[in-house]
Amino acid sequence: MLDSPKKMAIKALDKTKSTLKSANGYALHTTEEVVTEGIVVAEQWQTVANIALKDSLKLAATQQEIVFDTLTGIKKHVLLSKKRFTKLIA
């Protein structure tokens, strides 16, 4: 004999609850994996950014030294040229 409609409804609700719990558990697990992976990737990019920043600061310091060395050389050249020009005119 067939189950009564009440029993069928209860079975359907129980199966729905079980399916929803399973889906909710899967969604929660997947979300945790995504967030964890996102944190790991963010840490890796932070490391890369720190290295790039440090290297760029070293490069900027080197370029600054080159600029000041060039300016010092130009200053010496201008002073020497001034002395020579003064001797030519005097």
PyMOL Python script that loads the backbone (N, CA, C, O; Angstrom):
from pymol import cmd

cmd.read_pdbstr("""\
ATOM      1  N   MET A   1       0.840  -1.174   0.000  1.00  0.00           N
ATOM      2  CA  MET A   1       0.000   0.000   0.000  1.00  0.00           C
ATOM      3  C   MET A   1       0.892   1.246   0.000  1.00  0.00           C
ATOM      4  O   MET A   1       1.986   1.234   0.564  1.00  0.00           O
ATOM      5  N   LEU A   2       0.422   2.297  -0.625  1.00  0.00           N
ATOM      6  CA  LEU A   2       1.180   3.544  -0.701  1.00  0.00           C
ATOM      7  C   LEU A   2       1.228   4.239   0.643  1.00  0.00           C
ATOM      8  O   LEU A   2       0.333   4.116   1.480  1.00  0.00           O
ATOM      9  N   ASP A   3       2.324   4.983   0.812  1.00  0.00           N
ATOM     10  CA  ASP A   3       2.449   5.770   2.037  1.00  0.00           C
ATOM     11  C   ASP A   3       1.381   6.844   2.048  1.00  0.00           C
ATOM     12  O   ASP A   3       0.911   7.304   1.007  1.00  0.00           O
ATOM     13  N   SER A   4       1.021   7.221   3.239  1.00  0.00           N
ATOM     14  CA  SER A   4       0.022   8.271   3.362  1.00  0.00           C
ATOM     15  C   SER A   4       0.647   9.595   2.913  1.00  0.00           C
ATOM     16  O   SER A   4       1.866   9.753   2.979  1.00  0.00           O
ATOM     17  N   PRO A   5      -0.165  10.534   2.463  1.00  0.00           N
ATOM     18  CA  PRO A   5       0.372  11.828   2.008  1.00  0.00           C
ATOM     19  C   PRO A   5       1.206  12.535   3.075  1.00  0.00           C
ATOM     20  O   PRO A   5       2.164  13.239   2.753  1.00  0.00           O
ATOM     21  N   LYS A   6       0.843  12.348   4.339  1.00  0.00           N
ATOM     22  CA  LYS A   6       1.591  13.000   5.421  1.00  0.00           C
ATOM     23  C   LYS A   6       3.008  12.420   5.482  1.00  0.00           C
ATOM     24  O   LYS A   6       3.975  13.171   5.616  1.00  0.00           O
ATOM     25  N   LYS A   7       3.139  11.100   5.387  1.00  0.00           N
ATOM     26  CA  LYS A   7       4.450  10.468   5.430  1.00  0.00           C
ATOM     27  C   LYS A   7       5.279  10.867   4.210  1.00  0.00           C
ATOM     28  O   LYS A   7       6.485  11.090   4.315  1.00  0.00           O
ATOM     29  N   MET A   8       4.626  10.952   3.060  1.00  0.00           N
ATOM     30  CA  MET A   8       5.331  11.354   1.834  1.00  0.00           C
ATOM     31  C   MET A   8       5.867  12.779   1.967  1.00  0.00           C
ATOM     32  O   MET A   8       6.987  13.072   1.551  1.00  0.00           O
ATOM     33  N   ALA A   9       5.055  13.660   2.552  1.00  0.00           N
ATOM     34  CA  ALA A   9       5.478  15.055   2.744  1.00  0.00           C
ATOM     35  C   ALA A   9       6.646  15.128   3.729  1.00  0.00           C
ATOM     36  O   ALA A   9       7.586  15.898   3.530  1.00  0.00           O
ATOM     37  N   ILE A  10       6.580  14.321   4.791  1.00  0.00           N
ATOM     38  CA  ILE A  10       7.660  14.319   5.781  1.00  0.00           C
ATOM     39  C   ILE A  10       8.944  13.797   5.148  1.00  0.00           C
ATOM     40  O   ILE A  10      10.013  14.361   5.382  1.00  0.00           O
ATOM     41  N   LYS A  11       8.864  12.730   4.349  1.00  0.00           N
ATOM     42  CA  LYS A  11      10.037  12.194   3.666  1.00  0.00           C
ATOM     43  C   LYS A  11      10.632  13.229   2.708  1.00  0.00           C
ATOM     44  O   LYS A  11      11.847  13.407   2.634  1.00  0.00           O
ATOM     45  N   ALA A  12       9.743  13.903   1.982  1.00  0.00           N
ATOM     46  CA  ALA A  12      10.210  14.921   1.041  1.00  0.00           C
ATOM     47  C   ALA A  12      10.902  16.064   1.782  1.00  0.00           C
ATOM     48  O   ALA A  12      11.942  16.550   1.338  1.00  0.00           O
ATOM     49  N   LEU A  13      10.329  16.497   2.915  1.00  0.00           N
ATOM     50  CA  LEU A  13      10.946  17.564   3.709  1.00  0.00           C
ATOM     51  C   LEU A  13      12.290  17.122   4.270  1.00  0.00           C
ATOM     52  O   LEU A  13      13.258  17.882   4.257  1.00  0.00           O
ATOM     53  N   ASP A  14      12.343  15.877   4.767  1.00  0.00           N
ATOM     54  CA  ASP A  14      13.606  15.369   5.297  1.00  0.00           C
ATOM     55  C   ASP A  14      14.670  15.310   4.202  1.00  0.00           C
ATOM     56  O   ASP A  14      15.819  15.692   4.426  1.00  0.00           O
ATOM     57  N   LYS A  15      14.289  14.837   3.033  1.00  0.00           N
ATOM     58  CA  LYS A  15      15.242  14.771   1.919  1.00  0.00           C
ATOM     59  C   LYS A  15      15.677  16.176   1.509  1.00  0.00           C
ATOM     60  O   LYS A  15      16.851  16.398   1.213  1.00  0.00           O
ATOM     61  N   THR A  16      14.743  17.123   1.489  1.00  0.00           N
ATOM     62  CA  THR A  16      15.070  18.511   1.147  1.00  0.00           C
ATOM     63  C   THR A  16      16.024  19.100   2.182  1.00  0.00           C
ATOM     64  O   THR A  16      16.995  19.769   1.829  1.00  0.00           O
ATOM     65  N   LYS A  17      15.744  18.850   3.465  1.00  0.00           N
ATOM     66  CA  LYS A  17      16.624  19.344   4.524  1.00  0.00           C
ATOM     67  C   LYS A  17      18.026  18.759   4.358  1.00  0.00           C
ATOM     68  O   LYS A  17      19.022  19.475   4.465  1.00  0.00           O
ATOM     69  N   SER A  18      18.095  17.466   4.098  1.00  0.00           N
ATOM     70  CA  SER A  18      19.388  16.803   3.915  1.00  0.00           C
ATOM     71  C   SER A  18      20.136  17.393   2.724  1.00  0.00           C
ATOM     72  O   SER A  18      21.337  17.652   2.806  1.00  0.00           O
ATOM     73  N   THR A  19      19.430  17.603   1.627  1.00  0.00           N
ATOM     74  CA  THR A  19      20.054  18.169   0.429  1.00  0.00           C
ATOM     75  C   THR A  19      20.526  19.597   0.689  1.00  0.00           C
ATOM     76  O   THR A  19      21.622  19.973   0.273  1.00  0.00           O
ATOM     77  N   LEU A  20      19.716  20.383   1.367  1.00  0.00           N
ATOM     78  CA  LEU A  20      20.099  21.762   1.665  1.00  0.00           C
ATOM     79  C   LEU A  20      21.295  21.818   2.625  1.00  0.00           C
ATOM     80  O   LEU A  20      22.176  22.665   2.473  1.00  0.00           O
ATOM     81  N   LYS A  21      21.322  20.909   3.615  1.00  0.00           N
ATOM     82  CA  LYS A  21      22.474  20.864   4.519  1.00  0.00           C
ATOM     83  C   LYS A  21      23.735  20.521   3.745  1.00  0.00           C
ATOM     84  O   LYS A  21      24.799  21.097   3.973  1.00  0.00           O
ATOM     85  N   SER A  22      23.602  19.579   2.831  1.00  0.00           N
ATOM     86  CA  SER A  22      24.754  19.190   2.024  1.00  0.00           C
ATOM     87  C   SER A  22      25.216  20.353   1.149  1.00  0.00           C
ATOM     88  O   SER A  22      26.413  20.625   1.053  1.00  0.00           O
ATOM     89  N   ALA A  23      24.267  21.035   0.512  1.00  0.00           N
ATOM     90  CA  ALA A  23      24.609  22.174  -0.341  1.00  0.00           C
ATOM     91  C   ALA A  23      25.220  23.301   0.489  1.00  0.00           C
ATOM     92  O   ALA A  23      26.176  23.945   0.058  1.00  0.00           O
ATOM     93  N   ASN A  24      24.671  23.535   1.670  1.00  0.00           N
ATOM     94  CA  ASN A  24      25.187  24.588   2.542  1.00  0.00           C
ATOM     95  C   ASN A  24      26.605  24.246   3.003  1.00  0.00           C
ATOM     96  O   ASN A  24      27.477  25.114   3.037  1.00  0.00           O
ATOM     97  N   GLY A  25      26.830  22.984   3.357  1.00  0.00           N
ATOM     98  CA  GLY A  25      28.165  22.546   3.762  1.00  0.00           C
ATOM     99  C   GLY A  25      29.169  22.698   2.634  1.00  0.00           C
ATOM    100  O   GLY A  25      30.299  23.134   2.851  1.00  0.00           O
ATOM    101  N   TYR A  26      28.748  22.335   1.425  1.00  0.00           N
ATOM    102  CA  TYR A  26      29.628  22.474   0.267  1.00  0.00           C
ATOM    103  C   TYR A  26      29.958  23.944   0.014  1.00  0.00           C
ATOM    104  O   TYR A  26      31.110  24.294  -0.244  1.00  0.00           O
ATOM    105  N   ALA A  27      28.934  24.804   0.089  1.00  0.00           N
ATOM    106  CA  ALA A  27      29.158  26.238  -0.133  1.00  0.00           C
ATOM    107  C   ALA A  27      30.101  26.809   0.928  1.00  0.00           C
ATOM    108  O   ALA A  27      30.986  27.607   0.617  1.00  0.00           O
ATOM    109  N   LEU A  28      29.905  26.397   2.171  1.00  0.00           N
ATOM    110  CA  LEU A  28      30.761  26.882   3.257  1.00  0.00           C
ATOM    111  C   LEU A  28      32.200  26.418   3.057  1.00  0.00           C
ATOM    112  O   LEU A  28      33.136  27.204   3.203  1.00  0.00           O
ATOM    113  N   HIS A  29      32.373  25.153   2.725  1.00  0.00           N
ATOM    114  CA  HIS A  29      33.714  24.612   2.493  1.00  0.00           C
ATOM    115  C   HIS A  29      34.401  25.309   1.318  1.00  0.00           C
ATOM    116  O   HIS A  29      35.575  25.672   1.394  1.00  0.00           O
ATOM    117  N   THR A  30      33.652  25.488   0.238  1.00  0.00           N
ATOM    118  CA  THR A  30      34.206  26.140  -0.949  1.00  0.00           C
ATOM    119  C   THR A  30      34.583  27.587  -0.642  1.00  0.00           C
ATOM    120  O   THR A  30      35.630  28.063  -1.079  1.00  0.00           O
ATOM    121  N   THR A  31      33.741  28.278   0.099  1.00  0.00           N
ATOM    122  CA  THR A  31      34.020  29.666   0.468  1.00  0.00           C
ATOM    123  C   THR A  31      35.289  29.742   1.316  1.00  0.00           C
ATOM    124  O   THR A  31      36.122  30.626   1.112  1.00  0.00           O
ATOM    125  N   GLU A  32      35.435  28.822   2.261  1.00  0.00           N
ATOM    126  CA  GLU A  32      36.640  28.810   3.092  1.00  0.00           C
ATOM    127  C   GLU A  32      37.887  28.578   2.239  1.00  0.00           C
ATOM    128  O   GLU A  32      38.918  29.213   2.461  1.00  0.00           O
ATOM    129  N   GLU A  33      37.796  27.674   1.269  1.00  0.00           N
ATOM    130  CA  GLU A  33      38.941  27.413   0.389  1.00  0.00           C
ATOM    131  C   GLU A  33      39.289  28.644  -0.436  1.00  0.00           C
ATOM    132  O   GLU A  33      40.462  28.982  -0.593  1.00  0.00           O
ATOM    133  N   VAL A  34      38.268  29.310  -0.961  1.00  0.00           N
ATOM    134  CA  VAL A  34      38.502  30.495  -1.786  1.00  0.00           C
ATOM    135  C   VAL A  34      39.150  31.605  -0.956  1.00  0.00           C
ATOM    136  O   VAL A  34      40.101  32.246  -1.402  1.00  0.00           O
ATOM    137  N   VAL A  35      38.633  31.825   0.244  1.00  0.00           N
ATOM    138  CA  VAL A  35      39.183  32.882   1.103  1.00  0.00           C
ATOM    139  C   VAL A  35      40.617  32.546   1.511  1.00  0.00           C
ATOM    140  O   VAL A  35      41.489  33.414   1.500  1.00  0.00           O
ATOM    141  N   THR A  36      40.853  31.295   1.868  1.00  0.00           N
ATOM    142  CA  THR A  36      42.201  30.884   2.254  1.00  0.00           C
ATOM    143  C   THR A  36      43.172  31.051   1.093  1.00  0.00           C
ATOM    144  O   THR A  36      44.272  31.575   1.267  1.00  0.00           O
ATOM    145  N   GLU A  37      42.767  30.610  -0.077  1.00  0.00           N
ATOM    146  CA  GLU A  37      43.621  30.753  -1.257  1.00  0.00           C
ATOM    147  C   GLU A  37      43.851  32.230  -1.573  1.00  0.00           C
ATOM    148  O   GLU A  37      44.954  32.618  -1.957  1.00  0.00           O
ATOM    149  N   GLY A  38      42.825  33.045  -1.415  1.00  0.00           N
ATOM    150  CA  GLY A  38      42.963  34.487  -1.644  1.00  0.00           C
ATOM    151  C   GLY A  38      43.965  35.110  -0.696  1.00  0.00           C
ATOM    152  O   GLY A  38      44.747  35.973  -1.095  1.00  0.00           O
ATOM    153  N   ILE A  39      43.951  34.681   0.555  1.00  0.00           N
ATOM    154  CA  ILE A  39      44.901  35.200   1.536  1.00  0.00           C
ATOM    155  C   ILE A  39      46.319  34.789   1.168  1.00  0.00           C
ATOM    156  O   ILE A  39      47.247  35.593   1.254  1.00  0.00           O
ATOM    157  N   VAL A  40      46.487  33.529   0.755  1.00  0.00           N
ATOM    158  CA  VAL A  40      47.816  33.045   0.369  1.00  0.00           C
ATOM    159  C   VAL A  40      48.348  33.841  -0.820  1.00  0.00           C
ATOM    160  O   VAL A  40      49.502  34.269  -0.821  1.00  0.00           O
ATOM    161  N   VAL A  41      47.506  34.037  -1.824  1.00  0.00           N
ATOM    162  CA  VAL A  41      47.926  34.781  -3.018  1.00  0.00           C
ATOM    163  C   VAL A  41      48.232  36.234  -2.659  1.00  0.00           C
ATOM    164  O   VAL A  41      49.195  36.806  -3.170  1.00  0.00           O
ATOM    165  N   ALA A  42      47.425  36.834  -1.788  1.00  0.00           N
ATOM    166  CA  ALA A  42      47.674  38.215  -1.367  1.00  0.00           C
ATOM    167  C   ALA A  42      49.016  38.328  -0.647  1.00  0.00           C
ATOM    168  O   ALA A  42      49.748  39.299  -0.841  1.00  0.00           O
ATOM    169  N   GLU A  43      49.337  37.336   0.184  1.00  0.00           N
ATOM    170  CA  GLU A  43      50.634  37.345   0.865  1.00  0.00           C
ATOM    171  C   GLU A  43      51.780  37.243  -0.140  1.00  0.00           C
ATOM    172  O   GLU A  43      52.802  37.914   0.005  1.00  0.00           O
ATOM    173  N   GLN A  44      51.604  36.400  -1.159  1.00  0.00           N
ATOM    174  CA  GLN A  44      52.640  36.272  -2.176  1.00  0.00           C
ATOM    175  C   GLN A  44      52.828  37.583  -2.926  1.00  0.00           C
ATOM    176  O   GLN A  44      53.959  37.998  -3.176  1.00  0.00           O
ATOM    177  N   TRP A  45      51.735  38.233  -3.285  1.00  0.00           N
ATOM    178  CA  TRP A  45      51.836  39.502  -4.005  1.00  0.00           C
ATOM    179  C   TRP A  45      52.424  40.592  -3.113  1.00  0.00           C
ATOM    180  O   TRP A  45      53.130  41.481  -3.590  1.00  0.00           O
ATOM    181  N   GLN A  46      52.130  40.518  -1.816  1.00  0.00           N
ATOM    182  CA  GLN A  46      52.712  41.495  -0.898  1.00  0.00           C
ATOM    183  C   GLN A  46      54.223  41.321  -0.850  1.00  0.00           C
ATOM    184  O   GLN A  46      54.963  42.305  -0.812  1.00  0.00           O
ATOM    185  N   THR A  47      54.681  40.078  -0.851  1.00  0.00           N
ATOM    186  CA  THR A  47      56.118  39.810  -0.871  1.00  0.00           C
ATOM    187  C   THR A  47      56.743  40.359  -2.146  1.00  0.00           C
ATOM    188  O   THR A  47      57.798  40.992  -2.106  1.00  0.00           O
ATOM    189  N   VAL A  48      56.089  40.112  -3.275  1.00  0.00           N
ATOM    190  CA  VAL A  48      56.594  40.620  -4.558  1.00  0.00           C
ATOM    191  C   VAL A  48      56.623  42.145  -4.542  1.00  0.00           C
ATOM    192  O   VAL A  48      57.589  42.755  -5.001  1.00  0.00           O
ATOM    193  N   ALA A  49      55.574  42.755  -4.017  1.00  0.00           N
ATOM    194  CA  ALA A  49      55.516  44.221  -3.970  1.00  0.00           C
ATOM    195  C   ALA A  49      56.619  44.779  -3.069  1.00  0.00           C
ATOM    196  O   ALA A  49      57.236  45.793  -3.395  1.00  0.00           O
ATOM    197  N   ASN A  50      56.864  44.123  -1.947  1.00  0.00           N
ATOM    198  CA  ASN A  50      57.942  44.584  -1.053  1.00  0.00           C
ATOM    199  C   ASN A  50      59.293  44.510  -1.737  1.00  0.00           C
ATOM    200  O   ASN A  50      60.100  45.435  -1.639  1.00  0.00           O
ATOM    201  N   ILE A  51      59.539  43.405  -2.431  1.00  0.00           N
ATOM    202  CA  ILE A  51      60.813  43.257  -3.146  1.00  0.00           C
ATOM    203  C   ILE A  51      60.939  44.326  -4.229  1.00  0.00           C
ATOM    204  O   ILE A  51      61.987  44.954  -4.381  1.00  0.00           O
ATOM    205  N   ALA A  52      59.856  44.522  -4.977  1.00  0.00           N
ATOM    206  CA  ALA A  52      59.883  45.525  -6.046  1.00  0.00           C
ATOM    207  C   ALA A  52      60.120  46.916  -5.469  1.00  0.00           C
ATOM    208  O   ALA A  52      60.876  47.708  -6.032  1.00  0.00           O
ATOM    209  N   LEU A  53      59.478  47.206  -4.356  1.00  0.00           N
ATOM    210  CA  LEU A  53      59.642  48.522  -3.737  1.00  0.00           C
ATOM    211  C   LEU A  53      61.073  48.727  -3.258  1.00  0.00           C
ATOM    212  O   LEU A  53      61.664  49.785  -3.475  1.00  0.00           O
ATOM    213  N   LYS A  54      61.625  47.705  -2.604  1.00  0.00           N
ATOM    214  CA  LYS A  54      63.018  47.820  -2.134  1.00  0.00           C
ATOM    215  C   LYS A  54      63.973  47.994  -3.307  1.00  0.00           C
ATOM    216  O   LYS A  54      64.877  48.829  -3.263  1.00  0.00           O
ATOM    217  N   ASP A  55      63.767  47.194  -4.363  1.00  0.00           N
ATOM    218  CA  ASP A  55      64.646  47.302  -5.529  1.00  0.00           C
ATOM    219  C   ASP A  55      64.487  48.652  -6.220  1.00  0.00           C
ATOM    220  O   ASP A  55      65.462  49.222  -6.708  1.00  0.00           O
ATOM    221  N   SER A  56      63.256  49.161  -6.260  1.00  0.00           N
ATOM    222  CA  SER A  56      63.055  50.461  -6.905  1.00  0.00           C
ATOM    223  C   SER A  56      63.707  51.566  -6.093  1.00  0.00           C
ATOM    224  O   SER A  56      64.209  52.535  -6.661  1.00  0.00           O
ATOM    225  N   LEU A  57      63.707  51.436  -4.773  1.00  0.00           N
ATOM    226  CA  LEU A  57      64.383  52.436  -3.943  1.00  0.00           C
ATOM    227  C   LEU A  57      65.892  52.380  -4.153  1.00  0.00           C
ATOM    228  O   LEU A  57      66.554  53.418  -4.182  1.00  0.00           O
ATOM    229  N   LYS A  58      66.440  51.174  -4.300  1.00  0.00           N
ATOM    230  CA  LYS A  58      67.869  51.048  -4.594  1.00  0.00           C
ATOM    231  C   LYS A  58      68.184  51.688  -5.939  1.00  0.00           C
ATOM    232  O   LYS A  58      69.176  52.404  -6.080  1.00  0.00           O
ATOM    233  N   LEU A  59      67.337  51.425  -6.920  1.00  0.00           N
ATOM    234  CA  LEU A  59      67.534  52.003  -8.248  1.00  0.00           C
ATOM    235  C   LEU A  59      67.450  53.526  -8.192  1.00  0.00           C
ATOM    236  O   LEU A  59      68.264  54.216  -8.805  1.00  0.00           O
ATOM    237  N   ALA A  60      66.473  54.050  -7.460  1.00  0.00           N
ATOM    238  CA  ALA A  60      66.335  55.505  -7.335  1.00  0.00           C
ATOM    239  C   ALA A  60      67.565  56.105  -6.649  1.00  0.00           C
ATOM    240  O   ALA A  60      68.035  57.175  -7.035  1.00  0.00           O
ATOM    241  N   ALA A  61      68.078  55.418  -5.641  1.00  0.00           N
ATOM    242  CA  ALA A  61      69.275  55.918  -4.955  1.00  0.00           C
ATOM    243  C   ALA A  61      70.473  55.926  -5.896  1.00  0.00           C
ATOM    244  O   ALA A  61      71.257  56.876  -5.903  1.00  0.00           O
ATOM    245  N   THR A  62      70.613  54.874  -6.684  1.00  0.00           N
ATOM    246  CA  THR A  62      71.711  54.819  -7.655  1.00  0.00           C
ATOM    247  C   THR A  62      71.579  55.931  -8.681  1.00  0.00           C
ATOM    248  O   THR A  62      72.561  56.595  -9.016  1.00  0.00           O
ATOM    249  N   GLN A  63      70.370  56.133  -9.178  1.00  0.00           N
ATOM    250  CA  GLN A  63      70.152  57.203 -10.162  1.00  0.00           C
ATOM    251  C   GLN A  63      70.433  58.573  -9.549  1.00  0.00           C
ATOM    252  O   GLN A  63      70.980  59.455 -10.211  1.00  0.00           O
ATOM    253  N   GLN A  64      70.059  58.745  -8.294  1.00  0.00           N
ATOM    254  CA  GLN A  64      70.312  60.015  -7.617  1.00  0.00           C
ATOM    255  C   GLN A  64      71.819  60.248  -7.488  1.00  0.00           C
ATOM    256  O   GLN A  64      72.298  61.363  -7.691  1.00  0.00           O
ATOM    257  N   GLU A  65      72.563  59.194  -7.151  1.00  0.00           N
ATOM    258  CA  GLU A  65      74.014  59.323  -7.072  1.00  0.00           C
ATOM    259  C   GLU A  65      74.602  59.693  -8.425  1.00  0.00           C
ATOM    260  O   GLU A  65      75.510  60.521  -8.502  1.00  0.00           O
ATOM    261  N   ILE A  66      74.092  59.089  -9.493  1.00  0.00           N
ATOM    262  CA  ILE A  66      74.581  59.403 -10.845  1.00  0.00           C
ATOM    263  C   ILE A  66      74.308  60.867 -11.171  1.00  0.00           C
ATOM    264  O   ILE A  66      75.167  61.550 -11.729  1.00  0.00           O
ATOM    265  N   VAL A  67      73.132  61.345 -10.829  1.00  0.00           N
ATOM    266  CA  VAL A  67      72.782  62.745 -11.105  1.00  0.00           C
ATOM    267  C   VAL A  67      73.716  63.684 -10.352  1.00  0.00           C
ATOM    268  O   VAL A  67      74.226  64.645 -10.928  1.00  0.00           O
ATOM    269  N   PHE A  68      73.943  63.412  -9.066  1.00  0.00           N
ATOM    270  CA  PHE A  68      74.813  64.295  -8.291  1.00  0.00           C
ATOM    271  C   PHE A  68      76.266  64.209  -8.752  1.00  0.00           C
ATOM    272  O   PHE A  68      76.974  65.216  -8.757  1.00  0.00           O
ATOM    273  N   ASP A  69      76.711  63.027  -9.135  1.00  0.00           N
ATOM    274  CA  ASP A  69      78.065  62.900  -9.684  1.00  0.00           C
ATOM    275  C   ASP A  69      78.201  63.700 -10.982  1.00  0.00           C
ATOM    276  O   ASP A  69      79.213  64.358 -11.222  1.00  0.00           O
ATOM    277  N   THR A  70      77.158  63.627 -11.808  1.00  0.00           N
ATOM    278  CA  THR A  70      77.162  64.389 -13.065  1.00  0.00           C
ATOM    279  C   THR A  70      77.181  65.886 -12.784  1.00  0.00           C
ATOM    280  O   THR A  70      77.933  66.629 -13.414  1.00  0.00           O
ATOM    281  N   LEU A  71      76.359  66.329 -11.842  1.00  0.00           N
ATOM    282  CA  LEU A  71      76.328  67.757 -11.494  1.00  0.00           C
ATOM    283  C   LEU A  71      77.678  68.218 -10.930  1.00  0.00           C
ATOM    284  O   LEU A  71      78.139  69.319 -11.229  1.00  0.00           O
ATOM    285  N   THR A  72      78.299  67.372 -10.121  1.00  0.00           N
ATOM    286  CA  THR A  72      79.620  67.716  -9.591  1.00  0.00           C
ATOM    287  C   THR A  72      80.634  67.840 -10.728  1.00  0.00           C
ATOM    288  O   THR A  72      81.452  68.759 -10.738  1.00  0.00           O
ATOM    289  N   GLY A  73      80.575  66.911 -11.684  1.00  0.00           N
ATOM    290  CA  GLY A  73      81.472  66.965 -12.837  1.00  0.00           C
ATOM    291  C   GLY A  73      81.238  68.214 -13.664  1.00  0.00           C
ATOM    292  O   GLY A  73      82.188  68.855 -14.114  1.00  0.00           O
ATOM    293  N   ILE A  74      79.970  68.563 -13.864  1.00  0.00           N
ATOM    294  CA  ILE A  74      79.648  69.773 -14.637  1.00  0.00           C
ATOM    295  C   ILE A  74      80.150  71.014 -13.898  1.00  0.00           C
ATOM    296  O   ILE A  74      80.681  71.933 -14.521  1.00  0.00           O
ATOM    297  N   LYS A  75      79.985  71.044 -12.578  1.00  0.00           N
ATOM    298  CA  LYS A  75      80.441  72.183 -11.785  1.00  0.00           C
ATOM    299  C   LYS A  75      81.958  72.342 -11.922  1.00  0.00           C
ATOM    300  O   LYS A  75      82.457  73.447 -12.129  1.00  0.00           O
ATOM    301  N   LYS A  76      82.687  71.221 -11.803  1.00  0.00           N
ATOM    302  CA  LYS A  76      84.148  71.285 -11.952  1.00  0.00           C
ATOM    303  C   LYS A  76      84.529  71.768 -13.346  1.00  0.00           C
ATOM    304  O   LYS A  76      85.456  72.563 -13.502  1.00  0.00           O
ATOM    305  N   HIS A  77      83.818  71.289 -14.347  1.00  0.00           N
ATOM    306  CA  HIS A  77      84.108  71.696 -15.720  1.00  0.00           C
ATOM    307  C   HIS A  77      83.834  73.189 -15.927  1.00  0.00           C
ATOM    308  O   HIS A  77      84.611  73.884 -16.581  1.00  0.00           O
ATOM    309  N   VAL A  78      82.727  73.671 -15.365  1.00  0.00           N
ATOM    310  CA  VAL A  78      82.388  75.098 -15.505  1.00  0.00           C
ATOM    311  C   VAL A  78      83.442  75.955 -14.794  1.00  0.00           C
ATOM    312  O   VAL A  78      83.862  76.979 -15.333  1.00  0.00           O
ATOM    313  N   LEU A  79      83.875  75.552 -13.596  1.00  0.00           N
ATOM    314  CA  LEU A  79      84.892  76.325 -12.874  1.00  0.00           C
ATOM    315  C   LEU A  79      86.215  76.337 -13.641  1.00  0.00           C
ATOM    316  O   LEU A  79      86.878  77.371 -13.731  1.00  0.00           O
ATOM    317  N   LEU A  80      86.597  75.179 -14.195  1.00  0.00           N
ATOM    318  CA  LEU A  80      87.827  75.117 -14.982  1.00  0.00           C
ATOM    319  C   LEU A  80      87.705  75.979 -16.246  1.00  0.00           C
ATOM    320  O   LEU A  80      88.644  76.680 -16.623  1.00  0.00           O
ATOM    321  N   SER A  81      86.543  75.914 -16.889  1.00  0.00           N
ATOM    322  CA  SER A  81      86.324  76.727 -18.091  1.00  0.00           C
ATOM    323  C   SER A  81      86.355  78.210 -17.753  1.00  0.00           C
ATOM    324  O   SER A  81      86.851  79.017 -18.539  1.00  0.00           O
ATOM    325  N   LYS A  82      85.832  78.572 -16.592  1.00  0.00           N
ATOM    326  CA  LYS A  82      85.834  79.971 -16.168  1.00  0.00           C
ATOM    327  C   LYS A  82      87.274  80.459 -15.991  1.00  0.00           C
ATOM    328  O   LYS A  82      87.624  81.560 -16.417  1.00  0.00           O
ATOM    329  N   LYS A  83      88.094  79.632 -15.364  1.00  0.00           N
ATOM    330  CA  LYS A  83      89.505  80.013 -15.173  1.00  0.00           C
ATOM    331  C   LYS A  83      90.191  80.190 -16.520  1.00  0.00           C
ATOM    332  O   LYS A  83      90.903  81.174 -16.724  1.00  0.00           O
ATOM    333  N   ARG A  84      89.991  79.268 -17.428  1.00  0.00           N
ATOM    334  CA  ARG A  84      90.620  79.352 -18.749  1.00  0.00           C
ATOM    335  C   ARG A  84      90.125  80.573 -19.510  1.00  0.00           C
ATOM    336  O   ARG A  84      90.908  81.282 -20.142  1.00  0.00           O
ATOM    337  N   PHE A  85      88.832  80.810 -19.446  1.00  0.00           N
ATOM    338  CA  PHE A  85      88.264  81.970 -20.158  1.00  0.00           C
ATOM    339  C   PHE A  85      88.802  83.276 -19.580  1.00  0.00           C
ATOM    340  O   PHE A  85      89.101  84.224 -20.306  1.00  0.00           O
ATOM    341  N   THR A  86      88.916  83.298 -18.243  1.00  0.00           N
ATOM    342  CA  THR A  86      89.460  84.494 -17.595  1.00  0.00           C
ATOM    343  C   THR A  86      90.895  84.744 -18.047  1.00  0.00           C
ATOM    344  O   THR A  86      91.272  85.893 -18.279  1.00  0.00           O
ATOM    345  N   LYS A  87      91.698  83.700 -18.177  1.00  0.00           N
ATOM    346  CA  LYS A  87      93.085  83.850 -18.632  1.00  0.00           C
ATOM    347  C   LYS A  87      93.128  84.346 -20.087  1.00  0.00           C
ATOM    348  O   LYS A  87      93.988  85.153 -20.442  1.00  0.00           O
ATOM    349  N   LEU A  88      92.207  83.865 -20.921  1.00  0.00           N
ATOM    350  CA  LEU A  88      92.184  84.297 -22.316  1.00  0.00           C
ATOM    351  C   LEU A  88      91.830  85.775 -22.439  1.00  0.00           C
ATOM    352  O   LEU A  88      92.404  86.489 -23.261  1.00  0.00           O
ATOM    353  N   ILE A  89      90.908  86.221 -21.642  1.00  0.00           N
ATOM    354  CA  ILE A  89      90.471  87.618 -21.735  1.00  0.00           C
ATOM    355  C   ILE A  89      91.456  88.560 -21.035  1.00  0.00           C
ATOM    356  O   ILE A  89      91.669  89.675 -21.509  1.00  0.00           O
ATOM    357  N   ALA A  90      92.037  88.155 -19.964  1.00  0.00           N
ATOM    358  CA  ALA A  90      92.920  89.035 -19.197  1.00  0.00           C
ATOM    359  C   ALA A  90      94.229  89.322 -19.852  1.00  0.00           C
ATOM    360  O   ALA A  90      95.051  90.051 -19.296  1.00  0.00           O
TER     361      ALA A  90
END
""", "prot")
cmd.dss("prot")
cmd.show_as("cartoon", "prot")
cmd.util.cbc("prot")
cmd.orient("prot")
